[in-house]
């Protein structure tokens, strides 16, 4: 990527109209040439930025959603477990609707497991 220009000089509309009326054709041509070259540089920089955005979007969209491990691998970070042996604490769920859905899902899972155990014992 080309080095970014820290400071760009911008002309206000007042300056352009003042010099356009009194400027010689050579100065006007020089100003137009300068604007064209600046525009070409901006177009090149924009294309480079668009390709970078496209690459990042492709990496993010190709990874499975919600998978921190795969995102870390694409970033080049090691995915080793924590050295201190402690798991990361989850954030508490305080939304009553979410809590109720989780409780219902857990109850259903317990019921399915109990039925499987009962079926296994009956088969023995």
C-alpha positions in Angstrom: 0.0 0.0 0.0 1.3 3.5 -0.8 2.3 5.7 2.1 -0.6 7.8 3.3 -0.2 11.5 3.0 -0.5 13.1 6.4 -1.7 16.5 5.3 -3.6 17.2 2.1 -4.1 20.7 0.9 -7.7 21.5 -0.1 -8.7 24.7 -1.8 -11.9 26.4 -0.8 -14.4 27.3 -3.4 -13.6 31.0 -3.0 -10.0 30.5 -3.9 -10.8 28.6 -7.1 -13.3 31.1 -8.4 -11.0 34.1 -7.6 -8.0 32.6 -9.5 -10.1 31.2 -12.3 -11.3 34.7 -13.3 -7.9 36.4 -13.2 -5.5 33.5 -13.8 -3.5 33.0 -16.9 -4.1 29.9 -19.0 -0.7 28.4 -17.9 -1.6 28.7 -14.2 -5.1 27.3 -14.8 -3.6 24.3 -16.7 -1.1 23.7 -13.9 -3.9 23.7 -11.3 -6.0 21.3 -13.4 -3.0 19.0 -13.9 -2.3 19.1 -10.1 -6.0 18.2 -9.4 -5.9 15.4 -11.9 -2.8 13.9 -10.5 -4.2 14.2 -6.9 -7.4 12.5 -8.1 -5.4 9.7 -9.7 -3.5 9.1 -6.4 -6.8 9.1 -4.5 -8.3 6.6 -7.0 -5.2 4.3 -6.5 -5.4 4.5 -2.8 -9.1 3.8 -2.8 -8.6 0.7 -5.0 -6.0 -0.6 -2.5 -8.3 0.0 0.4 -11.1 -1.7 -1.3 -9.0 -4.8 -2.0 -8.0 -4.8 1.7 -11.6 -4.6 2.7 -12.5 -7.4 0.3 -9.8 -9.7 1.8 -10.9 -9.0 5.4 -14.5 -9.5 4.5 -13.7 -12.8 2.8 -11.7 -14.0 5.8 -14.5 -13.0 8.3 -17.3 -14.5 6.2 -15.5 -17.8 5.5 -15.0 -18.5 9.2 -17.9 -20.0 11.1 -19.8 -17.5 13.1 -19.2 -17.4 16.8 -16.0 -19.4 16.6 -13.3 -17.6 18.4 -10.8 -20.3 17.9 -11.0 -20.1 14.1 -10.7 -16.3 14.2 -7.6 -16.6 16.3 -6.1 -19.1 14.0 -6.7 -16.8 11.0 -5.1 -13.9 12.9 -2.0 -16.1 13.6 -2.5 -16.2 17.4 -1.8 -19.4 19.3 -4.9 -21.2 20.5 -3.3 -22.9 23.5 -5.4 -23.2 26.6 -4.8 -20.9 29.5 -1.7 -21.6 31.5 -3.3 -20.9 34.9 -5.8 -23.7 34.5 -8.8 -21.5 35.1 -11.6 -21.3 32.6 -13.0 -17.9 31.6 -16.1 -17.0 33.5 -19.2 -16.5 31.5 -21.3 -13.4 31.7 -24.4 -13.8 33.8 -27.7 -14.0 31.9 -30.1 -11.5 33.3 -32.8 -11.4 30.6 -35.9 -13.2 32.0 -37.0 -14.5 28.6 -33.6 -15.9 27.8 -33.4 -17.5 31.2 -36.8 -19.2 30.7 -35.8 -20.5 27.3 -32.6 -21.9 28.8 -34.4 -23.5 31.7 -36.9 -25.1 29.3 -34.1 -26.4 27.1 -32.3 -27.9 30.1 -35.5 -29.5 31.3 -36.1 -31.1 27.9 -32.5 -32.3 27.7 -32.8 -33.9 31.1 -36.0 -35.6 30.2 -34.5 -37.0 26.9 -31.5 -38.3 28.9 -33.7 -39.9 31.5 -35.8 -41.6 28.7 -32.6 -42.9 27.1 -31.4 -44.3 30.4 -34.7 -45.9 31.0 -34.7 -47.5 27.6 -31.2 -48.7 28.1 -32.1 -50.3 31.4 -35.2 -51.9 30.0 -33.2 -53.5 27.1 -30.7 -55.1 29.6 
